């Protein structure tokens, strides 16, 4: 594999993701050969080949009408509806779903309008600000849960 192979794949309209996948596969094979001492690091033809840079596309978002419809779905008269709405509102703050399930009651600081997020992806705690509407929803949910 060399740069002319990459140019060839580009000429065949292969997407950058496809080319990078193929490069990773070939690189893995040659790294295996090096580990097994069938070739040396200097003999590895993939050692100089870099992955192609790929533009990140913008992720499509919901319209305001779609969000309004989504937030109207939970039944506010049932426990599950109040729970679902609370989770949806928490996720609206930008926290991950895995962070949401790790929130404890002691992590909610009503006086400073924030929640301590402890189970983060990078293992660094952080505070997430919350608005009055979120505080009210949390208190409503917790009163139903009898906390």
N, CA, C and O atoms as a DFTB+ gen file, in Angstrom:
588 C
 N C O
     1  1       0.864      -1.187       0.000
     2  2       0.000       0.000       0.000
     3  2       0.896       1.231       0.000
     4  3       1.827       1.348       0.797
     5  1       0.593       2.130      -0.903
     6  2       1.314       3.403      -0.948
     7  2       0.358       4.514      -1.349
     8  3      -0.843       4.296      -1.508
     9  1       0.906       5.695      -1.508
    10  2       0.061       6.860      -1.796
    11  2      -0.676       6.741      -3.127
    12  3      -1.773       7.278      -3.280
    13  1      -0.079       6.039      -4.089
    14  2      -0.761       5.871      -5.377
    15  2      -2.010       5.005      -5.216
    16  3      -2.993       5.197      -5.932
    17  1      -1.977       4.054      -4.282
    18  2      -3.169       3.249      -4.012
    19  2      -4.286       4.125      -3.443
    20  3      -5.457       3.942      -3.774
    21  1      -3.916       5.068      -2.594
    22  2      -4.899       5.986      -2.019
    23  2      -5.473       6.872      -3.115
    24  3      -6.682       7.095      -3.166
    25  1      -4.605       7.379      -3.998
    26  2      -5.085       8.192      -5.118
    27  2      -6.028       7.383      -6.010
    28  3      -7.029       7.903      -6.503
    29  1      -5.698       6.113      -6.211
    30  2      -6.561       5.254      -7.033
    31  2      -7.946       5.116      -6.391
    32  3      -8.962       5.227      -7.078
    33  1      -7.987       4.877      -5.082
    34  2      -9.282       4.733      -4.403
    35  2     -10.074       6.028      -4.492
    36  3     -11.294       6.006      -4.654
    37  1      -9.377       7.161      -4.387
    38  2     -10.060       8.454      -4.520
    39  2     -10.626       8.614      -5.932
    40  3     -11.734       9.120      -6.107
    41  1      -9.860       8.179      -6.940
    42  2     -10.331       8.299      -8.327
    43  2     -11.559       7.428      -8.576
    44  3     -12.352       7.712      -9.474
    45  1     -11.717       6.374      -7.787
    46  2     -12.893       5.501      -7.891
    47  2     -14.033       5.987      -6.998
    48  3     -15.008       5.273      -6.764
    49  1     -13.889       7.220      -6.505
    50  2     -14.909       7.874      -5.665
    51  2     -15.177       7.139      -4.356
    52  3     -16.302       7.161      -3.857
    53  1     -14.177       6.499      -3.802
    54  2     -14.307       5.896      -2.467
    55  2     -14.365       7.028      -1.448
    56  3     -13.631       8.011      -1.551
    57  1     -15.230       6.878      -0.485
    58  2     -15.335       7.893       0.563
    59  2     -14.117       7.803       1.469
    60  3     -13.465       6.763       1.565
    61  1     -13.825       8.917       2.130
    62  2     -12.683       8.988       3.040
    63  2     -12.791       7.927       4.136
    64  3     -11.791       7.318       4.515
    65  1     -13.991       7.713       4.637
    66  2     -14.198       6.709       5.695
    67  2     -13.819       5.326       5.182
    68  3     -13.186       4.551       5.899
    69  1     -14.201       5.011       3.953
    70  2     -13.889       3.714       3.355
    71  2     -12.382       3.541       3.202
    72  3     -11.834       2.492       3.538
    73  1     -11.724       4.564       2.699
    74  2     -10.271       4.498       2.506
    75  2      -9.579       4.310       3.849
    76  3      -8.686       3.471       3.975
    77  1      -9.986       5.091       4.862
    78  2      -9.372       4.969       6.185
    79  2      -9.615       3.593       6.794
    80  3      -8.738       3.053       7.469
    81  1     -10.788       3.023       6.566
    82  2     -11.072       1.670       7.073
    83  2     -10.117       0.665       6.445
    84  3      -9.565      -0.195       7.131
    85  1      -9.930       0.782       5.152
    86  2      -9.000      -0.127       4.463
    87  2      -7.567       0.073       4.958
    88  3      -6.831      -0.893       5.155
    89  1      -7.184       1.319       5.156
    90  2      -5.833       1.593       5.664
    91  2      -5.637       0.983       7.053
    92  3      -4.586       0.407       7.337
    93  1      -6.646       1.108       7.916
    94  2      -6.544       0.527       9.263
    95  2      -6.413      -0.993       9.203
    96  3      -5.637      -1.592       9.946
    97  1      -7.181      -1.602       8.310
    98  2      -7.121      -3.069       8.181
    99  2      -5.736      -3.523       7.735
   100  3      -5.172      -4.467       8.288
   101  1      -5.202      -2.846       6.740
   102  2      -3.878      -3.219       6.234
   103  2      -2.815      -2.936       7.285
   104  3      -1.890      -3.726       7.475
   105  1      -2.955      -1.785       7.978
   106  2      -2.011      -1.450       9.045
   107  2      -2.035      -2.520      10.141
   108  3      -0.985      -2.921      10.642
   109  1      -3.222      -2.975      10.509
   110  2      -3.345      -4.003      11.546
   111  2      -2.640      -5.279      11.113
   112  3      -1.975      -5.927      11.921
   113  1      -2.779      -5.641       9.853
   114  2      -2.122      -6.847       9.352
   115  2      -0.598      -6.727       9.443
   116  3       0.077      -7.642       9.913
   117  1      -0.069      -5.592       8.990
   118  2       1.381      -5.429       9.038
   119  2       1.894      -5.297      10.473
   120  3       3.002      -5.745      10.771
   121  1       1.128      -4.705      11.344
   122  2       1.520      -4.659      12.757
   123  2       1.555      -6.058      13.351
   124  3       2.406      -6.364      14.186
   125  1       0.630      -6.907      12.918
   126  2       0.653      -8.308      13.336
   127  2       1.943      -8.982      12.868
   128  3       2.584      -9.707      13.629
   129  1       2.314      -8.740      11.616
   130  2       3.550      -9.327      11.088
   131  2       4.765      -8.860      11.885
   132  3       5.687      -9.638      12.128
   133  1       4.768      -7.600      12.289
   134  2       5.874      -7.080      13.104
   135  2       5.877      -7.756      14.472
   136  3       6.929      -8.181      14.949
   137  1       4.706      -7.859      15.107
   138  2       4.610      -8.514      16.428
   139  2       5.074      -9.965      16.382
   140  3       5.697     -10.459      17.322
   141  1       4.764     -10.633      15.291
   142  2       5.159     -12.039      15.138
   143  2       6.595     -12.181      14.636
   144  3       7.085     -13.290      14.424
   145  1       7.255     -11.050      14.451
   146  2       8.648     -10.988      13.995
   147  2       8.849     -11.625      12.613
   148  3       9.897     -12.203      12.326
   149  1       7.838     -11.507      11.780
   150  2       7.958     -11.979      10.407
   151  2       8.546     -10.882       9.516
   152  3       9.134     -11.159       8.471
   153  1       8.373      -9.629       9.956
   154  2       9.034      -8.493       9.320
   155  2       9.504      -7.566      10.439
   156  3       9.055      -7.672      11.580
   157  1      10.404      -6.666      10.096
   158  2      10.864      -5.682      11.086
   159  2      10.035      -4.417      10.964
   160  3       9.300      -4.239       9.993
   161  1      10.154      -3.541      11.949
   162  2       9.441      -2.270      11.885
   163  2       9.843      -1.478      10.654
   164  3       9.011      -0.804      10.046
   165  1      11.111      -1.555      10.286
   166  2      11.595      -0.821       9.120
   167  2      11.005      -1.379       7.825
   168  3      10.876      -0.651       6.840
   169  1      10.647      -2.658       7.820
   170  2      10.070      -3.272       6.623
   171  2       8.562      -3.036       6.503
   172  3       7.959      -3.370       5.483
   173  1       7.957      -2.461       7.543
   174  2       6.518      -2.235       7.544
   175  2       6.169      -1.099       6.573
   176  3       6.509       0.054       6.836
   177  1       5.497      -1.406       5.456
   178  2       5.189      -0.365       4.481
   179  2       4.121       0.621       4.966
   180  3       3.948       1.686       4.372
   181  1       3.421       0.281       6.015
   182  2       2.350       1.142       6.519
   183  2       2.837       2.151       7.549
   184  3       2.068       3.011       7.978
   185  1       4.089       2.061       7.948
   186  2       4.583       2.944       9.004
   187  2       4.568       4.416       8.585
   188  3       4.458       5.294       9.441
   189  1       4.674       4.694       7.306
   190  2       4.700       6.079       6.816
   191  2       3.344       6.555       6.292
   192  3       3.176       7.739       5.999
   193  1       2.383       5.649       6.173
   194  2       1.081       6.004       5.611
   195  2       0.182       6.540       6.713
   196  3      -0.036       5.873       7.725
   197  1      -0.336       7.738       6.517
   198  2      -1.233       8.382       7.486
   199  2      -2.671       8.253       7.002
   200  3      -2.933       8.123       5.807
   201  1      -3.592       8.292       7.952
   202  2      -5.011       8.280       7.607
   203  2      -5.387       9.622       6.991
   204  3      -4.778      10.651       7.284
   205  1      -6.388       9.590       6.145
   206  2      -6.866      10.822       5.522
   207  2      -7.701      11.616       6.510
   208  3      -8.381      11.044       7.363
   209  1      -7.649      12.916       6.395
   210  2      -8.485      13.764       7.246
   211  2      -9.871      13.816       6.633
   212  3     -10.032      13.934       5.419
   213  1     -10.852      13.725       7.488
   214  2     -12.230      13.700       7.021
   215  2     -12.996      14.857       7.640
   216  3     -12.895      15.101       8.843
   217  1     -13.744      15.554       6.841
   218  2     -14.570      16.647       7.357
   219  2     -15.721      16.057       8.153
   220  3     -16.342      15.073       7.750
   221  1     -15.984      16.669       9.268
   222  2     -17.117      16.269      10.095
   223  2     -18.348      17.017       9.610
   224  3     -18.336      18.241       9.484
   225  1     -19.392      16.280       9.346
   226  2     -20.639      16.904       8.904
   227  2     -21.440      17.343      10.120
   228  3     -21.389      16.720      11.180
   229  1     -22.169      18.417       9.943
   230  2     -23.029      18.901      11.017
   231  2     -24.138      17.881      11.273
   232  3     -24.726      17.337      10.338
   233  1     -24.408      17.635      12.533
   234  2     -25.452      16.707      12.911
   235  2     -26.795      17.430      12.810
   236  3     -26.959      18.514      13.372
   237  1     -27.751      16.839      12.101
   238  2     -29.048      17.516      12.000
   239  2     -29.734      17.589      13.361
   240  3     -29.651      16.658      14.162
   241  1     -30.406      18.699      13.608
   242  2     -31.087      18.884      14.884
   243  2     -32.590      18.961      14.663
   244  3     -33.065      19.068      13.532
   245  1     -33.324      18.905      15.764
   246  2     -34.774      18.995      15.697
   247  2     -35.199      20.455      15.554
   248  3     -34.514      21.368      16.016
   249  1     -36.327      20.649      14.913
   250  2     -36.909      21.985      14.837
   251  2     -37.613      22.270      16.164
   252  3     -37.834      21.356      16.959
   253  1     -37.959      23.517      16.399
   254  2     -38.687      23.871      17.625
   255  2     -40.028      23.153      17.698
   256  3     -40.447      22.721      18.771
   257  1     -40.701      23.025      16.559
   258  2     -41.992      22.327      16.534
   259  2     -41.822      20.854      16.896
   260  3     -42.635      20.290      17.628
   261  1     -40.765      20.238      16.381
   262  2     -40.497      18.823      16.701
   263  2     -40.183      18.657      18.185
   264  3     -40.625      17.695      18.813
   265  1     -39.417      19.600      18.745
   266  2     -39.104      19.536      20.178
   267  2     -40.355      19.723      21.017
   268  3     -40.547      19.015      22.006
   269  1     -41.205      20.660      20.642
   270  2     -42.464      20.869      21.370
   271  2     -43.299      19.593      21.363
   272  3     -43.837      19.186      22.393
   273  1     -43.399      18.976      20.210
   274  2     -44.160      17.728      20.094
   275  2     -43.543      16.626      20.957
   276  3     -44.262      15.867      21.606
   277  1     -42.231      16.543      20.961
   278  2     -41.532      15.536      21.761
   279  2     -41.789      15.723      23.253
   280  3     -42.044      14.752      23.965
   281  1     -41.722      16.962      23.730
   282  2     -41.915      17.228      25.153
   283  2     -43.374      17.098      25.586
   284  3     -43.656      17.029      26.782
   285  1     -44.302      17.063      24.633
   286  2     -45.712      16.856      24.962
   287  2     -46.076      15.377      25.064
   288  3     -47.183      15.042      25.486
   289  1     -45.165      14.496      24.686
   290  2     -45.459      13.064      24.662
   291  2     -45.663      12.442      26.048
   292  3     -46.608      11.670      26.211
   293  1     -44.833      12.735      27.051
   294  2     -45.026      12.079      28.347
   295  2     -46.364      12.461      28.983
   296  3     -46.782      13.618      28.937
   297  1     -47.020      11.471      29.572
   298  2     -48.286      11.683      30.275
   299  2     -47.968      12.229      31.668
   300  3     -47.428      11.506      32.504
   301  1     -48.295      13.492      31.924
   302  2     -47.941      14.168      33.174
   303  2     -48.776      13.680      34.355
   304  3     -48.535      14.104      35.486
   305  1     -49.737      12.813      34.125
   306  2     -50.570      12.289      35.206
   307  2     -50.073      10.952      35.714
   308  3     -50.595      10.428      36.698
   309  1     -49.079      10.399      35.059
   310  2     -48.532       9.100      35.465
   311  2     -47.086       9.277      35.921
   312  3     -46.379      10.184      35.481
   313  1     -46.673       8.393      36.808
   314  2     -45.292       8.443      37.310
   315  2     -44.296       8.335      36.159
   316  3     -43.327       9.091      36.095
   317  1     -44.543       7.387      35.247
   318  2     -43.588       7.186      34.149
   319  2     -43.485       8.420      33.255
   320  3     -42.413       8.718      32.729
   321  1     -44.588       9.134      33.083
   322  2     -44.550      10.346      32.281
   323  2     -43.739      11.443      32.938
   324  3     -42.968      12.138      32.276
   325  1     -43.914      11.597      34.249
   326  2     -43.143      12.614      34.985
   327  2     -41.665      12.242      34.988
   328  3     -40.798      13.103      34.834
   329  1     -41.387      10.955      35.164
   330  2     -39.998      10.482      35.114
   331  2     -39.384      10.766      33.754
   332  3     -38.276      11.296      33.667
   333  1     -40.109      10.411      32.681
   334  2     -39.586      10.604      31.330
   335  2     -39.354      12.076      31.021
   336  3     -38.339      12.433      30.423
   337  1     -40.289      12.932      31.425
   338  2     -40.126      14.367      31.207
   339  2     -38.911      14.895      31.963
   340  3     -38.160      15.715      31.435
   341  1     -38.716      14.434      33.187
   342  2     -37.557      14.864      33.988
   343  2     -36.259      14.469      33.301
   344  3     -35.322      15.263      33.229
   345  1     -36.206      13.249      32.800
   346  2     -35.000      12.780      32.098
   347  2     -34.777      13.604      30.837
   348  3     -33.650      14.011      30.552
   349  1     -35.837      13.852      30.085
   350  2     -35.713      14.643      28.857
   351  2     -35.191      16.043      29.169
   352  3     -34.338      16.570      28.455
   353  1     -35.710      16.637      30.238
   354  2     -35.264      17.978      30.606
   355  2     -33.806      17.964      31.077
   356  3     -33.055      18.901      30.807
   357  1     -33.414      16.911      31.774
   358  2     -32.016      16.801      32.199
   359  2     -31.094      16.665      30.997
   360  3     -30.033      17.287      30.947
   361  1     -31.499      15.855      30.037
   362  2     -30.671      15.679      28.841
   363  2     -30.585      16.964      28.035
   364  3     -29.620      17.183      27.303
   365  1     -31.592      17.808      28.170
   366  2     -31.598      19.102      27.483
   367  2     -30.469      20.009      27.996
   368  3     -30.072      20.948      27.306
   369  1     -29.955      19.734      29.196
   370  2     -28.851      20.528      29.744
   371  2     -27.524      20.197      29.067
   372  3     -26.533      20.904      29.251
   373  1     -27.507      19.115      28.280
   374  2     -26.293      18.737      27.568
   375  2     -25.539      17.589      28.204
   376  3     -24.481      17.202      27.709
   377  1     -26.056      17.034      29.290
   378  2     -25.362      15.904      29.904
   379  2     -25.642      14.638      29.101
   380  3     -26.636      14.553      28.381
   381  1     -24.761      13.669      29.233
   382  2     -24.936      12.390      28.553
   383  2     -25.928      11.534      29.333
   384  3     -26.149      11.745      30.525
   385  1     -26.520      10.566      28.641
   386  2     -27.470       9.662      29.292
   387  2     -26.792       8.899      30.431
   388  3     -27.393       8.703      31.487
   389  1     -25.554       8.470      30.226
   390  2     -24.837       7.743      31.277
   391  2     -24.570       8.640      32.488
   392  3     -24.519       8.156      33.619
   393  1     -24.400       9.935      32.257
   394  2     -24.214      10.870      33.364
   395  2     -25.527      11.097      34.092
   396  3     -25.549      11.274      35.310
   397  1     -26.608      11.089      33.348
   398  2     -27.938      11.314      33.922
   399  2     -28.282      10.230      34.940
   400  3     -28.794      10.529      36.019
   401  1     -28.004       8.987      34.603
   402  2     -28.375       7.899      35.520
   403  2     -27.480       7.858      36.755
   404  3     -27.800       7.178      37.730
   405  1     -26.364       8.581      36.719
   406  2     -25.458       8.594      37.858
   407  2     -25.710       9.722      38.846
   408  3     -24.974       9.858      39.824
   409  1     -26.743      10.540      38.610
   410  2     -27.006      11.678      39.493
   411  2     -27.656      11.191      40.783
   412  3     -28.614      10.418      40.753
   413  1     -27.128      11.650      41.913
   414  2     -27.697      11.364      43.229
   415  2     -28.386      12.622      43.756
   416  3     -28.102      13.730      43.300
   417  1     -29.284      12.445      44.708
   418  2     -30.017      13.581      45.276
   419  2     -29.057      14.600      45.854
   420  3     -29.275      15.804      45.719
   421  1     -27.995      14.133      46.498
   422  2     -27.030      15.050      47.117
   423  2     -26.252      15.867      46.083
   424  3     -25.601      16.849      46.438
   425  1     -26.314      15.470      44.812
   426  2     -25.614      16.192      43.747
   427  2     -26.383      17.429      43.275
   428  3     -25.830      18.275      42.572
   429  1     -27.651      17.532      43.661
   430  2     -28.487      18.652      43.226
   431  2     -28.333      19.791      44.226
   432  3     -28.633      19.636      45.409
   433  1     -27.869      20.925      43.744
   434  2     -27.682      22.109      44.580
   435  2     -28.712      23.150      44.148
   436  3     -28.472      23.939      43.234
   437  1     -29.873      23.138      44.829
   438  2     -30.964      24.041      44.454
   439  2     -30.591      25.502      44.693
   440  3     -30.967      26.371      43.907
   441  1     -29.863      25.777      45.759
   442  2     -29.552      27.165      46.091
   443  2     -28.639      27.823      45.057
   444  3     -28.717      29.033      44.841
   445  1     -27.783      27.041      44.425
   446  2     -26.877      27.582      43.401
   447  2     -27.330      27.224      41.984
   448  3     -26.642      27.533      41.011
   449  1     -28.477      26.581      41.876
   450  2     -29.050      26.204      40.573
   451  2     -28.061      25.416      39.727
   452  3     -27.728      25.811      38.610
   453  1     -27.598      24.301      40.271
   454  2     -26.653      23.469      39.526
   455  2     -26.713      22.031      40.012
   456  3     -27.199      21.736      41.104
   457  1     -26.202      21.147      39.161
   458  2     -26.118      19.723      39.494
   459  2     -24.664      19.303      39.314
   460  3     -24.026      19.651      38.321
   461  1     -24.152      18.559      40.275
   462  2     -22.804      18.017      40.174
   463  2     -22.869      16.726      39.365
   464  3     -23.580      15.790      39.732
   465  1     -22.141      16.682      38.286
   466  2     -22.068      15.485      37.445
   467  2     -20.759      14.788      37.787
   468  3     -19.675      15.328      37.568
   469  1     -20.879      13.572      38.330
   470  2     -19.688      12.862      38.797
   471  2     -19.227      11.759      37.847
   472  3     -18.025      11.550      37.681
   473  1     -20.162      11.060      37.229
   474  2     -19.811       9.930      36.356
   475  2     -19.592      10.422      34.929
   476  3     -20.382      10.128      34.033
   477  1     -18.518      11.168      34.731
   478  2     -18.277      11.764      33.420
   479  2     -17.390      10.874      32.566
   480  3     -16.698       9.990      33.069
   481  1     -17.426      11.123      31.278
   482  2     -16.629      10.360      30.322
   483  2     -15.133      10.518      30.608
   484  3     -14.375       9.553      30.509
   485  1     -14.713      11.730      30.960
   486  2     -13.299      11.997      31.205
   487  2     -12.886      11.872      32.662
   488  3     -11.767      12.239      33.021
   489  1     -13.780      11.355      33.510
   490  2     -13.522      11.146      34.942
   491  2     -13.245      12.451      35.691
   492  3     -12.585      12.439      36.729
   493  1     -13.743      13.570      35.173
   494  2     -13.593      14.858      35.849
   495  2     -14.978      15.366      36.207
   496  3     -15.838      15.517      35.339
   497  1     -15.188      15.626      37.477
   498  2     -16.484      16.144      37.903
   499  2     -16.694      17.536      37.322
   500  3     -15.745      18.283      37.082
   501  1     -17.969      17.863      37.101
   502  2     -18.286      19.214      36.640
   503  2     -19.677      19.584      37.120
   504  3     -20.490      18.715      37.436
   505  1     -19.942      20.875      37.172
   506  2     -21.261      21.370      37.535
   507  2     -22.002      21.769      36.262
   508  3     -21.428      22.358      35.346
   509  1     -23.285      21.435      36.231
   510  2     -24.146      21.811      35.113
   511  2     -25.216      22.747      35.667
   512  3     -25.920      22.386      36.610
   513  1     -25.347      23.939      35.096
   514  2     -26.377      24.862      35.586
   515  2     -27.778      24.384      35.189
   516  3     -27.974      23.781      34.133
   517  1     -28.737      24.668      36.060
   518  2     -30.132      24.340      35.763
   519  2     -30.991      25.572      35.987
   520  3     -30.673      26.435      36.805
   521  1     -32.086      25.637      35.242
   522  2     -32.991      26.770      35.369
   523  2     -34.093      26.439      36.375
   524  3     -34.229      25.297      36.816
   525  1     -34.871      27.454      36.725
   526  2     -35.939      27.277      37.710
   527  2     -36.928      26.199      37.290
   528  3     -37.392      25.424      38.126
   529  1     -37.249      26.143      36.020
   530  2     -38.182      25.125      35.530
   531  2     -37.642      23.713      35.773
   532  3     -38.401      22.806      36.113
   533  1     -36.339      23.530      35.599
   534  2     -35.717      22.224      35.851
   535  2     -35.746      21.903      37.335
   536  3     -36.010      20.762      37.713
   537  1     -35.479      22.893      38.184
   538  2     -35.527      22.679      39.638
   539  2     -36.932      22.250      40.058
   540  3     -37.093      21.332      40.862
   541  1     -37.944      22.918      39.510
   542  2     -39.330      22.572      39.841
   543  2     -39.653      21.149      39.399
   544  3     -40.314      20.405      40.123
   545  1     -39.187      20.775      38.214
   546  2     -39.455      19.428      37.702
   547  2     -38.754      18.385      38.564
   548  3     -39.332      17.339      38.858
   549  1     -37.520      18.655      38.970
   550  2     -36.800      17.717      39.847
   551  2     -37.520      17.556      41.182
   552  3     -37.661      16.442      41.685
   553  1     -37.977      18.676      41.757
   554  2     -38.693      18.608      43.037
   555  2     -40.011      17.846      42.886
   556  3     -40.396      17.087      43.775
   557  1     -40.691      18.046      41.777
   558  2     -41.944      17.322      41.523
   559  2     -41.675      15.820      41.414
   560  3     -42.374      15.004      42.013
   561  1     -40.654      15.477      40.642
   562  2     -40.293      14.065      40.468
   563  2     -39.896      13.430      41.801
   564  3     -40.341      12.329      42.128
   565  1     -39.062      14.125      42.564
   566  2     -38.593      13.576      43.829
   567  2     -39.714      13.468      44.863
   568  3     -39.691      12.571      45.705
   569  1     -40.697      14.374      44.807
   570  2     -41.823      14.270      45.754
   571  2     -42.671      13.040      45.454
   572  3     -43.205      12.407      46.364
   573  1     -42.792      12.707      44.167
   574  2     -43.518      11.489      43.790
   575  2     -42.727      10.254      44.182
   576  3     -43.306       9.241      44.575
   577  1     -41.402      10.333      44.079
   578  2     -40.543       9.218      44.472
   579  2     -40.420       9.107      45.979
   580  3     -39.844       8.143      46.483
   581  1     -40.963      10.097      46.719
   582  2     -40.971      10.130      48.180
   583  2     -39.573      10.237      48.759
   584  3     -39.219       9.519      49.694
   585  1     -38.773      11.149      48.189
   586  2     -37.441      11.424      48.726
   587  2     -37.486      12.675      49.561
   588  3     -36.464      13.088      50.109
